[in-house]
Amino acid sequence: MTEQQQLSYEQARAELAGVVERLEAGGATLEESLALWERGEKLAAICQQWLDDARAKLDAARPES
C-alpha cells in the first residue's frame, strides 16, 4: 500500500502544516531541517495527488456539452 493510500488528504495536510511550523520555528540542526524538508516535499506531493485525483473525478462526472 502506498503512503498516499495510507494517509488521507486531511492527514497529509495536517502533518505538512506541522512540518512547516517546525521549519519556521528554527532551532533544528541542518540534518533535521533537511529531513523535515524532504518529508514536507513527500507530503506536498501526496496532497497534490489527492487534489489531482479529485479533479479528474469531477471532470469525469461532468456531462460533456
CYANA upper distance limits for C-alpha pairs under 8 A (distance plus 0.5 A):
  1 MET  CA      5 GLN  CA      6.78
  1 MET  CA      6 GLN  CA      7.50
  2 THR  CA      6 GLN  CA      7.01
  3 GLU  CA      7 LEU  CA      6.63
  3 GLU  CA     46 ILE  CA      8.36
  4 GLN  CA      8 SER  CA      7.52
  4 GLN  CA     46 ILE  CA      6.04
  4 GLN  CA     50 TRP  CA      8.39
  7 LEU  CA     11 GLN  CA      6.27
  7 LEU  CA     12 ALA  CA      6.46
  8 SER  CA     12 ALA  CA      6.72
  9 TYR  CA     13 ARG  CA      6.53
  9 TYR  CA     46 ILE  CA      7.94
  9 TYR  CA     47 CYS  CA      6.10
  9 TYR  CA     50 TRP  CA      6.71
 10 GLU  CA     14 ALA  CA      6.55
 11 GLN  CA     15 GLU  CA      6.66
 12 ALA  CA     16 LEU  CA      6.52
 12 ALA  CA     43 LEU  CA      6.12
 12 ALA  CA     44 ALA  CA      8.20
 12 ALA  CA     46 ILE  CA      7.40
 12 ALA  CA     47 CYS  CA      6.85
 13 ARG  CA     17 ALA  CA      6.67
 13 ARG  CA     43 LEU  CA      7.65
 13 ARG  CA     44 ALA  CA      8.08
 13 ARG  CA     47 CYS  CA      7.02
 14 ALA  CA     18 GLY  CA      6.88
 15 GLU  CA     19 VAL  CA      6.77
 15 GLU  CA     43 LEU  CA      8.04
 16 LEU  CA     20 VAL  CA      6.73
 16 LEU  CA     40 GLY  CA      6.10
 16 LEU  CA     43 LEU  CA      6.40
 16 LEU  CA     44 ALA  CA      7.46
 17 ALA  CA     21 GLU  CA      6.71
 18 GLY  CA     22 ARG  CA      6.73
 19 VAL  CA     23 LEU  CA      6.72
 19 VAL  CA     36 LEU  CA      6.65
 19 VAL  CA     37 TRP  CA      8.21
 19 VAL  CA     39 ARG  CA      8.24
 19 VAL  CA     40 GLY  CA      6.72
 20 VAL  CA     24 GLU  CA      6.52
 20 VAL  CA     40 GLY  CA      7.94
 21 GLU  CA     25 ALA  CA      6.52
 22 ARG  CA     26 GLY  CA      7.14
 23 LEU  CA     28 ALA  CA      8.01
 23 LEU  CA     33 SER  CA      7.06
 23 LEU  CA     36 LEU  CA      7.73
 23 LEU  CA     37 TRP  CA      8.38
 28 ALA  CA     32 GLU  CA      6.21
 28 ALA  CA     33 SER  CA      6.34
 29 THR  CA     33 SER  CA      6.53
 30 LEU  CA     34 LEU  CA      6.61
 31 GLU  CA     35 ALA  CA      6.70
 32 GLU  CA     36 LEU  CA      6.60
 33 SER  CA     37 TRP  CA      6.54
 34 LEU  CA     38 GLU  CA      6.63
 35 ALA  CA     39 ARG  CA      6.66
 36 LEU  CA     40 GLY  CA      6.51
 37 TRP  CA     41 GLU  CA      6.71
 38 GLU  CA     42 LYS  CA      6.88
 39 ARG  CA     43 LEU  CA      6.65
 40 GLY  CA     44 ALA  CA      6.49
 41 GLU  CA     45 ALA  CA      6.71
 42 LYS  CA     46 ILE  CA      6.77
 43 LEU  CA     47 CYS  CA      6.72
 44 ALA  CA     48 GLN  CA      6.61
 45 ALA  CA     49 GLN  CA      6.59
 46 ILE  CA     50 TRP  CA      6.82
 47 CYS  CA     51 LEU  CA      6.80
 48 GLN  CA     52 ASP  CA      6.52
 49 GLN  CA     53 ASP  CA      6.51
 50 TRP  CA     54 ALA  CA      6.65
 51 LEU  CA     55 ARG  CA      6.64
 52 ASP  CA     56 ALA  CA      6.70
 53 ASP  CA     57 LYS  CA      6.77
 54 ALA  CA     58 LEU  CA      6.74
 55 ARG  CA     59 ASP  CA      6.58
 56 ALA  CA     60 ALA  CA      6.57
 57 LYS  CA     61 ALA  CA      6.64
 58 LEU  CA     62 ARG  CA      6.80
